[in-house]
Amino acid sequence: MERFKKNMTQQEVSKATGISYSMLSKYERNVAKPKEDNLKMLAEFYGITVEELTEDNR
């Protein structure tokens, strides 16, 4: 998971991206699927492509 590779907490990613902590938690637990704009934002934040980000969750 990219967040762990960056050694960041969900709170830190939330603050940096503007995506709520609760939504990040749901994404990571596969309870909710990110909208396209959030996928793009997270991929850009982590410095990877959307494809790489979604492959990480498989």
Distance bins in CASP14 RR format, pairs under 12 A and 6 or more apart:
PFRMAT RR
TARGET T0000
AUTHOR 0000-0000-0000
RMODE 2
METHOD distances of the structure
MODEL  1
1 7 0 0 0 0 0 1 0 0 0 0 0
1 8 0 0 0 0 0 1 0 0 0 0 0
1 10 0 0 0 0 0 1 0 0 0 0 0
1 13 0 0 0 0 0 1 0 0 0 0 0
1 24 0 0 0 0 0 1 0 0 0 0 0
1 27 0 0 0 0 0 1 0 0 0 0 0
1 28 1 0 0 1 0 0 0 0 0 0 0
1 29 0 0 0 0 0 1 0 0 0 0 0
1 30 0 0 0 0 0 1 0 0 0 0 0
1 42 0 0 0 0 0 1 0 0 0 0 0
1 46 0 0 0 0 1 0 0 0 0 0 0
1 48 0 0 0 0 0 1 0 0 0 0 0
1 52 0 0 0 0 0 1 0 0 0 0 0
1 53 0 0 0 0 1 0 0 0 0 0 0
1 55 0 0 0 0 0 1 0 0 0 0 0
1 56 1 0 0 1 0 0 0 0 0 0 0
1 57 0 0 0 0 1 0 0 0 0 0 0
1 58 0 0 0 0 0 1 0 0 0 0 0
2 8 0 0 0 0 1 0 0 0 0 0 0
2 10 0 0 0 0 0 1 0 0 0 0 0
2 13 0 0 0 0 1 0 0 0 0 0 0
2 17 0 0 0 0 0 1 0 0 0 0 0
2 24 0 0 0 0 0 1 0 0 0 0 0
2 27 0 0 0 0 0 1 0 0 0 0 0
2 28 0 0 0 0 0 1 0 0 0 0 0
2 39 0 0 0 0 0 1 0 0 0 0 0
2 42 1 0 0 1 0 0 0 0 0 0 0
2 43 0 0 0 0 1 0 0 0 0 0 0
2 44 0 0 0 0 0 1 0 0 0 0 0
2 45 0 0 0 0 1 0 0 0 0 0 0
2 46 1 0 1 0 0 0 0 0 0 0 0
2 47 0 0 0 0 1 0 0 0 0 0 0
2 48 1 0 0 1 0 0 0 0 0 0 0
2 49 0 0 0 0 0 1 0 0 0 0 0
2 50 0 0 0 0 0 1 0 0 0 0 0
2 52 0 0 0 0 1 0 0 0 0 0 0
2 53 1 0 0 1 0 0 0 0 0 0 0
2 54 0 0 0 0 0 1 0 0 0 0 0
2 55 0 0 0 0 0 1 0 0 0 0 0
2 56 1 0 0 1 0 0 0 0 0 0 0
2 57 0 0 0 0 1 0 0 0 0 0 0
3 9 1 0 0 1 0 0 0 0 0 0 0
3 10 1 0 0 1 0 0 0 0 0 0 0
3 11 0 0 0 0 0 1 0 0 0 0 0
3 12 0 0 0 0 1 0 0 0 0 0 0
3 13 1 0 1 0 0 0 0 0 0 0 0
3 14 0 0 0 0 0 1 0 0 0 0 0
3 16 0 0 0 0 0 1 0 0 0 0 0
3 17 0 0 0 0 0 1 0 0 0 0 0
3 19 0 0 0 0 0 1 0 0 0 0 0
3 21 0 0 0 0 0 1 0 0 0 0 0
3 24 1 0 0 1 0 0 0 0 0 0 0
3 25 0 0 0 0 0 1 0 0 0 0 0
3 27 0 0 0 0 0 1 0 0 0 0 0
3 28 1 0 0 1 0 0 0 0 0 0 0
3 42 0 0 0 0 1 0 0 0 0 0 0
3 45 0 0 0 0 1 0 0 0 0 0 0
3 46 1 0 0 1 0 0 0 0 0 0 0
3 48 0 0 0 0 0 1 0 0 0 0 0
3 53 0 0 0 0 0 1 0 0 0 0 0
3 56 0 0 0 0 1 0 0 0 0 0 0
3 57 0 0 0 0 0 1 0 0 0 0 0
4 10 0 0 0 0 0 1 0 0 0 0 0
4 12 0 0 0 0 0 1 0 0 0 0 0
4 13 0 0 0 0 0 1 0 0 0 0 0
4 28 0 0 0 0 1 0 0 0 0 0 0
4 46 0 0 0 0 0 1 0 0 0 0 0
4 56 0 0 0 0 0 1 0 0 0 0 0
5 13 0 0 0 0 0 1 0 0 0 0 0
5 46 1 0 0 1 0 0 0 0 0 0 0
5 47 0 0 0 0 0 1 0 0 0 0 0
5 48 0 0 0 0 1 0 0 0 0 0 0
5 52 0 0 0 0 0 1 0 0 0 0 0
5 53 0 0 0 0 0 1 0 0 0 0 0
5 56 0 0 0 0 1 0 0 0 0 0 0
6 12 0 0 0 0 1 0 0 0 0 0 0
6 13 0 0 0 0 1 0 0 0 0 0 0
6 16 0 0 0 0 1 0 0 0 0 0 0
6 17 0 0 0 0 0 1 0 0 0 0 0
6 42 0 0 0 0 0 1 0 0 0 0 0
6 45 0 0 0 0 1 0 0 0 0 0 0
6 46 1 0 0 1 0 0 0 0 0 0 0
6 47 0 0 0 0 1 0 0 0 0 0 0
6 48 0 0 0 0 0 1 0 0 0 0 0
7 13 0 0 0 0 0 1 0 0 0 0 0
8 14 0 0 0 0 1 0 0 0 0 0 0
8 15 0 0 0 0 1 0 0 0 0 0 0
8 16 0 0 0 0 1 0 0 0 0 0 0
8 17 0 0 0 0 0 1 0 0 0 0 0
8 24 0 0 0 0 0 1 0 0 0 0 0
8 42 0 0 0 0 0 1 0 0 0 0 0
8 45 0 0 0 0 1 0 0 0 0 0 0
8 46 0 0 0 0 1 0 0 0 0 0 0
9 15 0 0 0 0 1 0 0 0 0 0 0
9 16 0 0 0 0 0 1 0 0 0 0 0
9 21 0 0 0 0 1 0 0 0 0 0 0
9 24 0 0 0 0 1 0 0 0 0 0 0
9 25 0 0 0 0 0 1 0 0 0 0 0
9 28 0 0 0 0 0 1 0 0 0 0 0
10 16 0 0 0 0 0 1 0 0 0 0 0
10 17 0 0 0 0 0 1 0 0 0 0 0
10 18 0 0 0 0 0 1 0 0 0 0 0
10 19 0 0 0 0 1 0 0 0 0 0 0
10 20 0 0 0 0 1 0 0 0 0 0 0
10 21 1 0 1 0 0 0 0 0 0 0 0
10 22 0 0 0 0 1 0 0 0 0 0 0
10 23 0 0 0 0 1 0 0 0 0 0 0
10 24 1 0 1 0 0 0 0 0 0 0 0
10 25 1 0 1 0 0 0 0 0 0 0 0
10 26 0 0 0 0 0 1 0 0 0 0 0
10 27 0 0 0 0 1 0 0 0 0 0 0
10 28 1 0 0 1 0 0 0 0 0 0 0
10 29 0 0 0 0 0 1 0 0 0 0 0
10 42 0 0 0 0 0 1 0 0 0 0 0
11 17 0 0 0 0 0 1 0 0 0 0 0
11 18 0 0 0 0 0 1 0 0 0 0 0
11 19 0 0 0 0 0 1 0 0 0 0 0
11 20 0 0 0 0 0 1 0 0 0 0 0
11 21 1 0 1 0 0 0 0 0 0 0 0
11 22 0 0 0 0 0 1 0 0 0 0 0
11 24 0 0 0 0 1 0 0 0 0 0 0
11 25 0 0 0 0 0 1 0 0 0 0 0
12 18 0 0 0 0 0 1 0 0 0 0 0
12 19 0 0 0 0 0 1 0 0 0 0 0
12 21 0 0 0 0 1 0 0 0 0 0 0
12 24 0 0 0 0 0 1 0 0 0 0 0
12 45 0 0 0 0 0 1 0 0 0 0 0
13 19 1 0 0 1 0 0 0 0 0 0 0
13 20 0 0 0 0 0 1 0 0 0 0 0
13 21 0 0 0 0 1 0 0 0 0 0 0
13 23 0 0 0 0 0 1 0 0 0 0 0
13 24 1 0 1 0 0 0 0 0 0 0 0
13 25 0 0 0 0 0 1 0 0 0 0 0
13 27 0 0 0 0 0 1 0 0 0 0 0
13 28 0 0 0 0 1 0 0 0 0 0 0
13 38 0 0 0 0 0 1 0 0 0 0 0
13 41 0 0 0 0 0 1 0 0 0 0 0
13 42 1 0 0 1 0 0 0 0 0 0 0
13 45 1 0 0 1 0 0 0 0 0 0 0
13 46 0 0 0 0 1 0 0 0 0 0 0
14 20 1 0 0 1 0 0 0 0 0 0 0
14 21 1 0 1 0 0 0 0 0 0 0 0
14 22 0 0 0 0 1 0 0 0 0 0 0
14 23 0 0 0 0 1 0 0 0 0 0 0
14 24 1 0 1 0 0 0 0 0 0 0 0
14 25 0 0 0 0 1 0 0 0 0 0 0
14 26 0 0 0 0 0 1 0 0 0 0 0
14 27 0 0 0 0 0 1 0 0 0 0 0
14 28 0 0 0 0 0 1 0 0 0 0 0
14 38 0 0 0 0 0 1 0 0 0 0 0
14 41 0 0 0 0 0 1 0 0 0 0 0
14 42 0 0 0 0 0 1 0 0 0 0 0
14 45 0 0 0 0 0 1 0 0 0 0 0
15 21 0 0 0 0 1 0 0 0 0 0 0
15 24 0 0 0 0 0 1 0 0 0 0 0
15 45 0 0 0 0 0 1 0 0 0 0 0
16 24 0 0 0 0 0 1 0 0 0 0 0
16 41 0 0 0 0 1 0 0 0 0 0 0
16 42 0 0 0 0 1 0 0 0 0 0 0
16 44 0 0 0 0 0 1 0 0 0 0 0
16 45 1 0 0 1 0 0 0 0 0 0 0
16 46 0 0 0 0 0 1 0 0 0 0 0
17 23 0 0 0 0 1 0 0 0 0 0 0
17 24 0 0 0 0 1 0 0 0 0 0 0
17 27 0 0 0 0 0 1 0 0 0 0 0
17 34 0 0 0 0 0 1 0 0 0 0 0
17 37 0 0 0 0 0 1 0 0 0 0 0
17 38 1 0 0 1 0 0 0 0 0 0 0
17 39 0 0 0 0 0 1 0 0 0 0 0
17 40 0 0 0 0 0 1 0 0 0 0 0
17 41 1 0 1 0 0 0 0 0 0 0 0
17 42 1 0 0 1 0 0 0 0 0 0 0
17 43 0 0 0 0 0 1 0 0 0 0 0
17 44 0 0 0 0 1 0 0 0 0 0 0
17 45 1 0 1 0 0 0 0 0 0 0 0
17 46 0 0 0 0 1 0 0 0 0 0 0
18 24 0 0 0 0 1 0 0 0 0 0 0
18 37 0 0 0 0 0 1 0 0 0 0 0
18 38 0 0 0 0 1 0 0 0 0 0 0
18 41 1 0 0 1 0 0 0 0 0 0 0
18 42 0 0 0 0 0 1 0 0 0 0 0
18 45 0 0 0 0 1 0 0 0 0 0 0
19 25 0 0 0 0 0 1 0 0 0 0 0
19 26 0 0 0 0 0 1 0 0 0 0 0
19 27 0 0 0 0 1 0 0 0 0 0 0
19 28 0 0 0 0 0 1 0 0 0 0 0
19 32 0 0 0 0 0 1 0 0 0 0 0
19 34 0 0 0 0 1 0 0 0 0 0 0
19 35 0 0 0 0 1 0 0 0 0 0 0
19 37 0 0 0 0 1 0 0 0 0 0 0
19 38 1 0 1 0 0 0 0 0 0 0 0
19 39 0 0 0 0 0 1 0 0 0 0 0
19 40 0 0 0 0 0 1 0 0 0 0 0
19 41 1 0 0 1 0 0 0 0 0 0 0
19 42 1 0 0 1 0 0 0 0 0 0 0
19 45 0 0 0 0 1 0 0 0 0 0 0
20 26 0 0 0 0 1 0 0 0 0 0 0
20 27 0 0 0 0 0 1 0 0 0 0 0
20 32 0 0 0 0 0 1 0 0 0 0 0
20 34 0 0 0 0 0 1 0 0 0 0 0
20 38 0 0 0 0 0 1 0 0 0 0 0
21 27 0 0 0 0 0 1 0 0 0 0 0
21 28 0 0 0 0 0 1 0 0 0 0 0
22 28 0 0 0 0 0 1 0 0 0 0 0
22 29 0 0 0 0 0 1 0 0 0 0 0
22 31 0 0 0 0 1 0 0 0 0 0 0
22 32 0 0 0 0 1 0 0 0 0 0 0
23 29 0 0 0 0 0 1 0 0 0 0 0
23 31 0 0 0 0 1 0 0 0 0 0 0
23 32 1 0 0 1 0 0 0 0 0 0 0
23 33 0 0 0 0 0 1 0 0 0 0 0
23 34 1 0 0 1 0 0 0 0 0 0 0
23 35 0 0 0 0 1 0 0 0 0 0 0
23 38 1 0 0 1 0 0 0 0 0 0 0
23 39 0 0 0 0 0 1 0 0 0 0 0
23 41 0 0 0 0 0 1 0 0 0 0 0
23 42 0 0 0 0 0 1 0 0 0 0 0
24 31 0 0 0 0 0 1 0 0 0 0 0
24 32 0 0 0 0 1 0 0 0 0 0 0
24 34 0 0 0 0 1 0 0 0 0 0 0
24 38 0 0 0 0 1 0 0 0 0 0 0
24 41 0 0 0 0 0 1 0 0 0 0 0
24 42 0 0 0 0 1 0 0 0 0 0 0
24 45 0 0 0 0 0 1 0 0 0 0 0
25 31 1 0 0 1 0 0 0 0 0 0 0
25 32 0 0 0 0 1 0 0 0 0 0 0
26 32 1 1 0 0 0 0 0 0 0 0 0
26 33 0 0 0 0 1 0 0 0 0 0 0
26 34 0 0 0 0 1 0 0 0 0 0 0
26 38 0 0 0 0 0 1 0 0 0 0 0
27 33 1 0 0 1 0 0 0 0 0 0 0
27 34 1 0 1 0 0 0 0 0 0 0 0
27 35 0 0 0 0 0 1 0 0 0 0 0
27 38 1 0 0 1 0 0 0 0 0 0 0
27 39 0 0 0 0 1 0 0 0 0 0 0
27 41 0 0 0 0 0 1 0 0 0 0 0
27 42 0 0 0 0 1 0 0 0 0 0 0
27 53 0 0 0 0 1 0 0 0 0 0 0
27 54 0 0 0 0 0 1 0 0 0 0 0
27 56 0 0 0 0 0 1 0 0 0 0 0
27 57 0 0 0 0 1 0 0 0 0 0 0
28 34 0 0 0 0 0 1 0 0 0 0 0
28 42 0 0 0 0 0 1 0 0 0 0 0
28 53 0 0 0 0 0 1 0 0 0 0 0
28 56 0 0 0 0 0 1 0 0 0 0 0
28 57 0 0 0 0 1 0 0 0 0 0 0
29 57 0 0 0 0 0 1 0 0 0 0 0
30 54 0 0 0 0 0 1 0 0 0 0 0
30 56 0 0 0 0 0 1 0 0 0 0 0
30 57 1 0 0 1 0 0 0 0 0 0 0
30 58 0 0 0 0 0 1 0 0 0 0 0
32 38 0 0 0 0 1 0 0 0 0 0 0
32 39 0 0 0 0 0 1 0 0 0 0 0
32 57 0 0 0 0 0 1 0 0 0 0 0
33 39 0 0 0 0 1 0 0 0 0 0 0
33 54 0 0 0 0 1 0 0 0 0 0 0
33 57 0 0 0 0 1 0 0 0 0 0 0
34 40 0 0 0 0 1 0 0 0 0 0 0
34 41 0 0 0 0 1 0 0 0 0 0 0
34 42 1 0 0 1 0 0 0 0 0 0 0
34 43 0 0 0 0 1 0 0 0 0 0 0
34 50 0 0 0 0 1 0 0 0 0 0 0
34 53 0 0 0 0 1 0 0 0 0 0 0
34 54 0 0 0 0 1 0 0 0 0 0 0
34 57 0 0 0 0 1 0 0 0 0 0 0
35 41 0 0 0 0 1 0 0 0 0 0 0
35 42 0 0 0 0 0 1 0 0 0 0 0
35 50 0 0 0 0 0 1 0 0 0 0 0
36 42 0 0 0 0 0 1 0 0 0 0 0
36 43 0 0 0 0 0 1 0 0 0 0 0
36 50 0 0 0 0 1 0 0 0 0 0 0
36 53 0 0 0 0 0 1 0 0 0 0 0
36 54 0 0 0 0 0 1 0 0 0 0 0
37 43 0 0 0 0 0 1 0 0 0 0 0
37 44 0 0 0 0 0 1 0 0 0 0 0
37 50 0 0 0 0 0 1 0 0 0 0 0
38 44 0 0 0 0 0 1 0 0 0 0 0
38 45 0 0 0 0 0 1 0 0 0 0 0
38 50 0 0 0 0 0 1 0 0 0 0 0
38 53 0 0 0 0 0 1 0 0 0 0 0
38 54 0 0 0 0 0 1 0 0 0 0 0
39 45 0 0 0 0 0 1 0 0 0 0 0
39 46 0 0 0 0 0 1 0 0 0 0 0
39 48 0 0 0 0 0 1 0 0 0 0 0
39 49 0 0 0 0 0 1 0 0 0 0 0
39 50 1 0 1 0 0 0 0 0 0 0 0
39 51 0 0 0 0 1 0 0 0 0 0 0
39 52 0 0 0 0 0 1 0 0 0 0 0
39 53 1 0 0 1 0 0 0 0 0 0 0
39 54 1 0 0 1 0 0 0 0 0 0 0
39 56 0 0 0 0 0 1 0 0 0 0 0
39 57 0 0 0 0 0 1 0 0 0 0 0
40 46 0 0 0 0 0 1 0 0 0 0 0
40 47 0 0 0 0 0 1 0 0 0 0 0
40 48 0 0 0 0 0 1 0 0 0 0 0
40 49 0 0 0 0 1 0 0 0 0 0 0
40 50 1 0 0 1 0 0 0 0 0 0 0
40 51 0 0 0 0 0 1 0 0 0 0 0
40 53 0 0 0 0 1 0 0 0 0 0 0
40 54 0 0 0 0 0 1 0 0 0 0 0
41 47 0 0 0 0 0 1 0 0 0 0 0
41 50 0 0 0 0 1 0 0 0 0 0 0
41 53 0 0 0 0 0 1 0 0 0 0 0
42 48 0 0 0 0 1 0 0 0 0 0 0
42 49 0 0 0 0 0 1 0 0 0 0 0
42 50 0 0 0 0 1 0 0 0 0 0 0
42 52 0 0 0 0 0 1 0 0 0 0 0
42 53 1 0 0 1 0 0 0 0 0 0 0
42 54 0 0 0 0 0 1 0 0 0 0 0
42 56 0 0 0 0 0 1 0 0 0 0 0
42 57 0 0 0 0 0 1 0 0 0 0 0
43 49 1 0 1 0 0 0 0 0 0 0 0
43 50 1 0 1 0 0 0 0 0 0 0 0
43 51 0 0 0 0 1 0 0 0 0 0 0
43 52 1 0 0 1 0 0 0 0 0 0 0
43 53 1 0 1 0 0 0 0 0 0 0 0
43 54 0 0 0 0 1 0 0 0 0 0 0
43 55 0 0 0 0 0 1 0 0 0 0 0
43 56 0 0 0 0 0 1 0 0 0 0 0
43 57 0 0 0 0 0 1 0 0 0 0 0
44 50 0 0 0 0 1 0 0 0 0 0 0
44 52 0 0 0 0 0 1 0 0 0 0 0
44 53 0 0 0 0 1 0 0 0 0 0 0
45 53 0 0 0 0 1 0 0 0 0 0 0
46 52 0 0 0 0 1 0 0 0 0 0 0
46 53 1 0 0 1 0 0 0 0 0 0 0
46 54 0 0 0 0 0 1 0 0 0 0 0
46 56 0 0 0 0 1 0 0 0 0 0 0
47 53 0 0 0 0 1 0 0 0 0 0 0
48 54 0 0 0 0 0 1 0 0 0 0 0
48 55 0 0 0 0 1 0 0 0 0 0 0
48 56 0 0 0 0 1 0 0 0 0 0 0
49 55 0 0 0 0 1 0 0 0 0 0 0
49 56 0 0 0 0 0 1 0 0 0 0 0
50 56 0 0 0 0 0 1 0 0 0 0 0
50 57 0 0 0 0 0 1 0 0 0 0 0
51 57 0 0 0 0 0 1 0 0 0 0 0
51 58 0 0 0 0 0 1 0 0 0 0 0
52 58 0 0 0 0 0 1 0 0 0 0 0
END
